[in-house]
Amino acid sequence: MADILIRKVDDATKELLRLRAERRGKSLEADLRETLETLAREEAASPDDAQPFGDWLVAISRPGVDLDEALAQLRSAPVRPISLK
């Protein structure tokens, strides 16, 4: 397993994270690890990252595809600002 070190975290932020972990009955390290894993999975599961939009659009336009399910997945994906670089 890899280690991640984050420097220069504001003391107030660290305390808020510690309290959040305490409310969840976890250590700060365990709560942050779980949060990072959840965020990484959410990003990987969004339609934009899982497959390019064009591929996704072709896949849902084939006969027999459940459009309601495809649209529900798209609507449940996290909203992120676009990068115009």
Secondary structure as GFF3:
##gff-version 3
##sequence-region A 1 85
A	DSSP	alpha_helix	11	23	.	.	.	ID=ss1
A	DSSP	alpha_helix	28	45	.	.	.	ID=ss2
A	DSSP	alpha_helix	47	50	.	.	.	ID=ss3
A	DSSP	alpha_helix	53	60	.	.	.	ID=ss4
A	DSSP	alpha_helix	67	76	.	.	.	ID=ss5
###
